[in-house]
Amino acid sequence: MKRIFLGAMAFVALLFSSCEKNESSSTTQDLIGIWQVESVSLEGLSVPLPLDDCSKKTTFVFTQTQATFYDFEKDAARNLCKYDIEGGPYVVKGNLIYDVEERESFPFSISGNTLTLTKKEEGVSLVMKFKKITQAQLDALLASANKAGGNNNGSGNNNGGGNNSNEGGNNNTGKTIANLDGIWQIVSVTENEVIEQFDNCEKKASIKISGNQILYYDFEQKPVGCISEIKVKNFTVSSDTTIEVERKRHFISIVGDNLTMTTVSNAIRKVVVYKRITQAQLDALLR
């Protein structure tokens, strides 16, 4: 994907460097949603650039003030799709998406369920067309990552509800693990019985678990307000109540709508408690 989207990557980097508050117009409401790539072409040419099955999963998610970019590409060595995530605030004025720091703008247009973005680079215009999809379809795309084959185009009904297996063949089975999928907002963090204090931005920190992947939404206080950073990590299932994230064992407990993750490392026992929230609540945190 990165080889095809060299101009697009420059576009994304500039878009996500915006540091001013959103100055939205009526078109911002049309932009809000989830958009999966359909085609990429050079302006003036009718034949689009070739996209493999993994590149076709590339997706933008726009909320009122935040943009998240899921960049899929093929891992040929393992015959699977993988993706990177970038995210940050954006500014819209009329039909232009602005990079405030660089004083550049990027035209966009929406017709029905099709979004068109244009990026001009060294005299050449790259035209990217996206189709609007649902949250369930995005969940299916994310759940299909790191899974051999990589032919899911997001049109199926898999909503990431825990049916994706990891590369080692461990399915998310068992009562606790089966209930792990979902969106969880942080409640408390305790290290060796000492409770950490959060500011108003840090209280928004959340995780989204689907299949064998965790999206981490971390929030930091900036002069313009709370700014989110998104990271993705894979995990493997060790038992019905244990997962491993980056070779660190996490002991899992779910009681009602509360998730507790406990880790022990270098004589530090860390207990993180989350509460289950909805997609709408996560979207509100990201605004």
Buried (B, 14 or more C-beta within 10 A) or exposed (E): BEEBBEBBBBBBBBBBBBBEEBEBEEBBEBBBBBBBBBBBBEEEEEEBBEBBBBBBBBBBBBBBBBBBBBBBBBBEEEEBBBBEBBBBBBBBBEBBBBBBEEEBBBBBEBEEEBBBBBBBEEEEBBBBBBBBBEBBBBBBBBBBBBBEEBEBBBEEEBBBBBEBBBEEEBBBEBEBBBBBBBBBBBBEBBEEEEEEEBEEBBBBBBBBBBBBBBBBBBBEEEEEEBBBEBEBEBBBBBEEBBBBBEEEBBBBEBEEEEBBBBBEEEEEEBBBBBBBBEEEBBBEBBE
